[in-house]
Amino acid sequence: QLELQELLLDHVFQRLGVASQGCVDHPIVLTEAVCNPLYSRQMMSELLFECYQVPKVSYGVDSLYSFYHNRRQNWPCSGLVISSGYQCTHILPVLEGRLDAKNCKRINLGGCQAAVYLQRLLQLKYPGHFAAITLSRMEEILHEHSYIAEDYIEELQKWRSPEYYENNMHKMQLPFSNKLLGSTLTSEEKQERRQQQLRRLQELNARRREEKLQLDQERLDRLLYVQELLEDGQMDQFHKALVELNMDSAEELQSYINKLSLSVEQTKQKILQAEVNIEVDVVDSKPETPDLDPLGSEQSLEDVESINEFEPLFAEEQPEVEKPVAAVQPVFNLAEYHQLFLGTERIRAPEIVFQPSLIGEDQAGIAETMQYVLERYPKEQQAILVQNVFLTGGNTMYPGLKARVQKELLEIRPFQSSFQVHLASSPVLDAWYGARDWAVEYMTREEGWITRKDYEEKGGEYLKEHCASNVYVPIRLPKQAPRTTEALAPSRVLTSSTGNPCE
């Protein structure tokens, strides 16, 4: 894990134009998860101070950086931060400018789970495009076509109307190729393809005739050998051979011999005639010569039967019928076949952060989690928190999310109580902007920075708190209980008794 993290940091330093060989003589600001375990911070501090020799480092929470970047002069320092990202969603209460880590809650749902749910819905709806419905395309659909319904049940009732469906349904075009369409071929290309197909069929017929001739000749030789046994008077061997051939009499043997002889002669004649026809086709190469001989000839009948037999292999061509190119029409519109129609899927996928039961998750949604967090405070602090409900993170960019949170708060809060919901100006980038602003403001201060001296004295898990950081909870090792005289007495007796084996 450390090797992978080192490769990631090397890539970041290289993109920033910072030489990472030997040391990185720059202060580092890193974001970490809410309530990050001390072991994870210890490993990161060890990598930064021991491998890159950084002078100092500061750790903060991305959503809190975004919160303070968007804070205006009239906004209070307290608030309820709702941060929804790619993997999870956090509810973070902030009181008097500091994170209240004891009452933070996490929902293990985010943009990734919404994309997987949408992918599953569309793959069940369009099983013919299973491979084309990829996770990256589903993320694109979520960003461009999905929205949060203010009232989910009421919105579903609207989608039951055909008129509403036609007006609000979106189409997604999947990639496809026109090369499979027969109408794209010219008449010369079709003529050449028909000739190639006919040559392939003639080769297949010749191979089949040769194989059939060989099998019939071998069986005929076997029957003639049995007939010779009869003529030589070897009756015992003759009757034994008849039993092996599953025949009853010499007359039946003679009948089979006659049929096989006739079949062998006919096959030889077909092979000779086919060779003559191929030579004629090679010599006579005039453009007005038809592709097939008249149907009255024996070879033409054989070719027609072969074409009918192998029709599934060459379904896009019809050698026996010549049609103009303009008359060839596709069975259906290939472009329309590769379209996805997005209806209720536009609201069903992002709804999982409010109703995790849609995908079978036994968790509370955003509304229930907000209510649970607020109920852990007295009424006065609840009123302070709801005056600044702040939405940030890439998964909060759905249209209608702010109105949905306002509706949920209206149902949660007491009658005639007030609240304010704010959306980050740039939910994806405000965390970086906030970290940049904090680094510029606190560059010359000691607050929030962990120096190499702090790392060596207090360990890698040490954290200096600041307005956008986690709360530092040091490791408390349990004290060992002092040994009493009663607990030591048995050991002393045992020692004295085992010291002299004679006693």
Buried (B, 14 or more C-beta within 10 A) or exposed (E): EEEEBBEEBBEEBEEEEEEBEEEBEEBBBBBBBBBBEBEBBBBBBBBBBEBBEBBBBBBBBBBBBBBBBBBEEEBBBBBBBBBBBBEBBBBBBBBEBBBBBEBBBBBEBBBBBBBBBBBBBBBEBBEEBEEBBEEEBBBEBBEEBBBBBBEBEEBBEBBEEEEBBEEBEBEBEBEBEEEEEBEEBEEEEBBEBBEEBBEBBBEEBBEEBEEBBEEBBEBBEBBEEBBEBBEEEEEEEBEEBBEEBEBEEEEEBEEBBEEBBEBBEBBEEBBEBBEEBBEEBEEEEEEEEEBBBEEEEEBBEBBBEBBEEBEEEBEEBBBEEEEEEEEBEEEEEEEEBBBBEBBBBBBBBBBBBBBBEBBEBEBBBBBBBBBEBBEEBEEEBBBBBBBBBBBBBBBBBBEBBBBBBBBBBEEBBEEEEEBBBBBBEBBBEBBBBBBEBBBEEBEEEEEBBBBBEBBEEEBBBBBBBBBBBBBBEEEEEEEEEEEEEEEEEEEEEEEEEEEEEEE
